[in-house]
Amino acid sequence: MPVRRSIAGIDSPVALENALADAQYVANPDLATASYLALALGKPLLLEGAPGVGKTEAAKALASILGRKLVRLQCFEGIDSSAALYEWNYPRQMLAIRQAGNDYVNIYTDEFLISRPMLEALREGEQTLLLIDEVDRSDHEFEAYLLEFLSDFQISIPERGTVRANGRPVVVLTSNRTRDLHEALRRRCVYHWISYPEPAREAQIVMARAGSVARSTADAVVASVNRLRAEPLSKPPGVAETIEWAEAASLLADQGNPWPAAFRRSIGVALKDHEDLEFVGSRIEAFIPGASA
């Protein structure tokens, strides 16, 4: 496929970074560059990183700025073609056979075909962005289904033959890296690892997504979250939790709670695991700027 210099008016990584910012997604230059190259080269984009760093939100923001319908395939253990690609409507097929009697009826037409996310994305082509979310939750067998799709943007239906895309959809895969993905899948993608953002950028994200939060509150919450992430927690807070904690603490402060108390009382917005809360326990003041002052 030829390289596209401009996609939906976006002709450079900087232009994409600015467009994402307008969609309230604060991307660093490396993520913007990887995303732009995936779009320009017509290749899938594979985003890996810890839970909560913004992988899924990046796909949603890309769909928004490109003006494409977001088609989401949420992966899970044991996912198969009937959940991801297509499924035949067996009750309707059986009804059609009974109604036809001795007459011939073709039960493998579109009338009886149920589109799942991957087939839907092929059929709607350039109108869609297909998000294959948490692909690491699936098994190696499912990755085999993906290889044909990611290489040639087509799938094979035994009863119908090959279905090809009418214009390529944009494809974004995300992985929390709970297991290693097959090398063949990686080779088909433009790859980027999303780390937790540096404090200044994370505060910028809070301000973009929670406009009612003061900058001083955003800075304090980000500082607290970074201290928590340095602890051996089973579920460290992600960027979404940072935003929610800033909003929750601001809400309690507006109701008359002093800031240290507002942070402390809303800790359940940032830490969502009982063992993590127990581990932090009486040391919670150490994670809240100004609490010991």
C-alpha positions as CSV (number, residue, x, y, z in Angstrom):
1,M,0.0,0.0,0.0
2,P,1.4,3.5,-0.9
3,V,2.4,5.8,1.9
4,R,-0.2,8.4,2.6
5,R,1.3,11.8,3.5
6,S,-1.9,13.2,4.9
7,I,-4.7,11.4,6.7
8,A,-7.8,13.5,7.5
9,G,-5.7,16.6,7.1
10,I,-3.0,15.4,9.4
11,D,0.3,15.5,7.6
12,S,2.9,15.1,10.4
13,P,3.4,13.8,13.9
14,V,3.2,17.3,15.3
15,A,-0.1,17.9,13.6
16,L,-1.4,14.6,15.0
17,E,-0.1,15.6,18.5
18,N,-2.0,18.9,18.3
19,A,-5.1,17.2,17.0
20,L,-5.0,14.7,19.9
21,A,-4.6,17.6,22.3
22,D,-7.7,19.2,20.8
23,A,-9.5,16.0,21.6
24,Q,-8.3,16.2,25.2
25,Y,-5.7,13.5,24.8
26,V,-2.2,14.7,25.8
27,A,0.2,12.5,23.8
28,N,4.0,12.8,24.0
29,P,5.9,13.2,20.7
30,D,6.9,9.5,20.6
31,L,3.3,8.3,20.7
32,A,2.2,10.9,18.2
33,T,5.0,9.7,15.8
34,A,4.2,6.0,16.1
35,S,0.5,6.8,15.6
36,Y,1.2,9.0,12.6
37,L,3.5,6.3,11.0
38,A,0.9,3.6,11.5
39,L,-1.7,5.8,9.7
40,A,0.6,6.9,6.9
41,L,1.9,3.3,6.3
42,G,-1.5,1.7,6.6
43,K,-0.3,-0.6,9.3
44,P,-1.9,-1.6,12.6
45,L,-0.7,0.2,15.7
46,L,0.2,-2.0,18.7
47,L,0.2,-0.1,22.1
48,E,1.6,-1.8,25.1
49,G,1.9,-0.6,28.7
50,A,0.7,-1.0,32.2
51,P,-3.0,-0.9,32.9
52,G,-4.3,2.7,33.1
53,V,-1.6,4.5,31.1
54,G,-4.1,5.5,28.3
55,K,-3.9,2.9,25.6
56,T,-7.6,2.5,25.0
57,E,-8.1,6.3,25.4
58,A,-5.5,6.8,22.6
59,A,-7.6,4.7,20.3
60,K,-10.8,6.5,21.1
61,A,-9.1,9.9,20.6
62,L,-7.7,8.7,17.2
63,A,-11.2,7.6,16.1
64,S,-12.5,11.0,17.2
65,I,-10.0,13.2,15.3
66,L,-10.2,10.9,12.2
67,G,-14.0,11.1,12.2
68,R,-14.3,7.3,12.2
69,K,-16.7,5.0,13.9
70,L,-15.0,3.1,16.8
71,V,-15.6,-0.6,16.6
72,R,-14.3,-2.3,19.8
73,L,-13.3,-5.9,20.2
74,Q,-12.7,-6.7,23.9
75,C,-10.6,-9.7,24.1
76,F,-10.9,-12.4,26.8
77,E,-9.6,-15.9,27.5
78,G,-11.1,-18.4,25.1
79,I,-12.3,-15.8,22.5
80,D,-13.0,-17.4,19.1
81,S,-14.1,-16.5,15.6
82,S,-17.8,-16.5,16.6
83,A,-17.1,-13.6,19.0
84,A,-14.5,-11.8,17.0
85,L,-15.1,-12.4,13.3
86,Y,-18.6,-13.7,12.4
87,E,-21.3,-16.1,13.3
88,W,-24.1,-17.9,11.3
89,N,-27.6,-17.3,12.6
90,Y,-28.5,-20.9,13.0
91,P,-32.1,-20.4,14.1
92,R,-32.9,-18.3,11.0
93,Q,-31.1,-20.8,8.8
94,M,-33.2,-23.7,10.2
95,L,-36.4,-21.7,9.8
96,A,-35.5,-20.9,6.2
97,I,-34.9,-24.6,5.5
98,R,-38.2,-25.6,7.0
99,Q,-40.1,-22.9,5.1
100,A,-38.5,-23.9,1.8
101,G,-39.7,-27.5,2.1
102,N,-38.3,-29.4,-0.9
103,D,-37.0,-26.2,-2.6
104,Y,-33.4,-25.2,-2.5
105,V,-32.4,-22.3,-0.2
106,N,-29.0,-20.8,0.2
107,I,-28.5,-20.4,3.9
108,Y,-25.0,-18.8,3.5
109,T,-26.0,-15.4,2.3
110,D,-25.7,-12.0,4.2
111,E,-29.2,-12.5,5.4
112,F,-28.0,-15.2,7.8
113,L,-24.5,-13.8,8.6
114,I,-24.0,-12.0,11.9
115,S,-21.0,-9.6,11.7
116,R,-18.8,-9.5,14.7
117,P,-16.3,-6.6,15.2
118,M,-13.6,-7.7,12.8
119,L,-16.0,-8.5,9.9
120,E,-17.9,-5.2,10.7
121,A,-14.6,-3.3,10.4
122,L,-13.8,-4.9,7.0
123,R,-17.3,-4.2,5.6
124,E,-17.2,-0.6,6.7
125,G,-13.6,-0.1,5.8
126,E,-12.3,3.5,5.8
127,Q,-15.3,4.6,7.9
128,T,-14.0,2.6,11.0
129,L,-11.3,2.4,13.5
130,L,-11.1,-1.2,14.9
131,L,-9.8,-1.4,18.5
132,I,-8.7,-4.9,19.5
133,D,-8.4,-4.2,23.2
134,E,-6.3,-6.2,25.6
135,V,-5.2,-8.7,23.0
136,D,-2.9,-10.3,25.6
137,R,-6.0,-11.7,27.4
138,S,-6.7,-14.0,24.4
139,D,-4.7,-17.1,23.6
140,H,-2.2,-18.0,20.9
141,E,-4.9,-19.7,18.8
142,F,-6.8,-16.4,18.5
143,E,-3.7,-14.7,17.3
144,A,-3.7,-17.0,14.3
145,Y,-7.1,-15.5,13.3
146,L,-5.5,-12.1,13.5
147,L,-2.5,-12.7,11.3
148,E,-4.5,-12.9,8.0
149,F,-6.6,-9.9,9.0
150,L,-3.6,-7.7,10.0
151,S,-1.5,-8.7,6.9
152,D,-4.1,-8.5,4.2
153,F,-7.1,-6.9,5.8
154,Q,-9.2,-9.9,4.9
155,I,-10.8,-12.9,6.6
156,S,-11.7,-16.4,5.2
157,I,-15.3,-17.7,5.7
158,P,-15.3,-21.4,4.6
159,E,-18.9,-21.2,3.3
160,R,-18.4,-17.9,1.5
161,G,-14.7,-17.6,0.6
162,T,-12.6,-14.5,1.3
163,V,-14.0,-11.2,2.5
164,R,-11.7,-8.3,1.8
165,A,-11.9,-4.8,3.1
166,N,-13.5,-2.1,1.0
167,G,-10.8,0.4,2.0
168,R,-8.6,-0.3,5.0
169,P,-9.9,0.4,8.5
170,V,-7.5,1.9,11.0
171,V,-6.6,-0.9,13.5
172,V,-5.2,-0.3,17.1
173,L,-4.3,-3.2,19.3
174,T,-3.6,-2.8,23.0
175,S,-1.8,-5.1,25.4
176,N,-1.1,-5.0,29.2
177,R,1.7,-7.5,28.5
178,T,0.3,-10.2,30.8
179,R,1.9,-12.5,28.3
180,D,4.2,-12.2,25.3
181,L,2.5,-11.8,21.9
182,H,3.6,-13.9,19.0
183,E,6.5,-12.4,17.0
184,A,4.5,-12.8,13.7
185,L,1.8,-10.5,15.1
186,R,4.3,-7.9,16.3
187,R,6.0,-7.8,12.8
188,R,2.7,-6.7,11.3
189,C,2.4,-3.6,13.5
190,V,3.9,-0.3,14.3
191,Y,4.8,-0.7,18.0
192,H,4.9,1.8,20.9
193,W,5.2,1.3,24.6
194,I,3.2,3.8,26.7
195,S,4.8,4.5,30.1
196,Y,3.2,6.5,32.9
197,P,3.6,10.1,31.9
198,E,6.1,12.3,33.6
199,P,4.6,14.5,36.4
200,A,4.3,17.7,34.4
201,R,2.5,15.9,31.5
202,E,0.2,14.0,33.9
203,A,-0.8,17.2,35.6
204,Q,-1.5,18.6,32.1
205,I,-3.7,15.6,31.4
206,V,-5.6,16.2,34.6
207,M,-6.2,19.8,33.7
208,A,-7.4,18.8,30.2
209,R,-9.8,16.1,31.4
210,A,-11.0,17.7,34.6
211,G,-11.3,21.4,33.9
212,S,-12.8,22.3,37.3
213,V,-9.6,21.1,39.1
214,A,-7.1,23.8,40.2
215,R,-3.6,23.4,38.9
216,S,-2.2,23.2,42.5
217,T,-4.6,20.3,43.1
218,A,-3.5,18.6,39.9
219,D,0.1,18.9,40.9
220,A,-0.5,17.6,44.4
221,V,-2.5,14.6,43.2
222,V,0.1,13.7,40.6
223,A,2.8,13.9,43.3
224,S,0.7,11.6,45.5
225,V,0.1,9.1,42.7
226,N,3.8,8.9,41.8
227,R,4.6,8.2,45.4
228,L,2.0,5.4,45.4
229,R,3.3,4.0,42.2
230,A,6.7,3.6,43.8
231,E,5.2,1.2,46.3
232,P,4.9,-2.6,45.6
233,L,1.1,-2.3,45.0
234,S,-0.8,-5.0,43.2
235,K,-2.9,-2.4,41.3
236,P,-1.0,0.9,41.2
237,P,-3.2,3.9,40.1
238,G,-3.3,4.7,36.4
239,V,-3.9,8.0,34.8
240,A,-7.6,7.6,34.9
241,E,-7.4,7.2,38.7
242,T,-5.2,10.3,38.9
243,I,-8.0,12.3,37.2
244,E,-10.7,10.8,39.3
245,W,-8.8,11.4,42.5
246,A,-8.3,15.1,41.6
247,E,-12.0,15.4,40.9
248,A,-13.0,13.6,44.1
249,A,-10.6,15.5,46.4
250,S,-11.8,18.8,44.8
251,L,-15.4,17.8,45.4
252,L,-14.8,17.1,49.1
253,A,-12.7,20.2,49.5
254,D,-15.6,22.3,48.1
255,Q,-17.8,20.8,50.8
256,G,-15.6,22.1,53.6
257,N,-13.0,19.3,54.1
258,P,-9.4,20.6,54.5
259,W,-7.1,19.4,51.7
260,P,-5.2,16.6,53.6
261,A,-8.6,15.2,54.8
262,A,-10.1,15.5,51.3
263,F,-7.2,13.6,49.8
264,R,-7.3,11.0,52.6
265,R,-11.0,10.4,52.5
266,S,-11.1,10.0,48.7
267,I,-8.2,7.5,48.6
268,G,-10.6,4.8,47.4
269,V,-10.8,6.5,44.1
270,A,-7.1,6.0,43.5
271,L,-6.5,2.6,45.2
272,K,-9.1,0.0,44.3
273,D,-7.7,-3.1,46.0
274,H,-8.3,-4.0,49.6
275,E,-4.8,-5.3,50.1
276,D,-3.3,-2.2,48.7
277,L,-5.3,0.0,51.0
278,E,-4.3,-2.2,53.9
279,F,-0.6,-2.0,52.8
280,V,-0.7,1.8,52.7
281,G,-2.8,1.9,55.9
282,S,-1.5,4.2,58.5
283,R,1.2,5.6,56.2
284,I,-1.3,7.3,54.0
285,E,-0.2,10.8,55.3
286,A,3.3,10.2,53.8
287,F,1.8,10.0,50.3
288,I,-0.2,13.3,50.6
289,P,1.8,16.5,50.1
290,G,1.4,18.9,53.0
291,A,-0.5,16.4,55.2
292,S,2.3,16.3,57.8
293,A,2.7,20.1,57.8
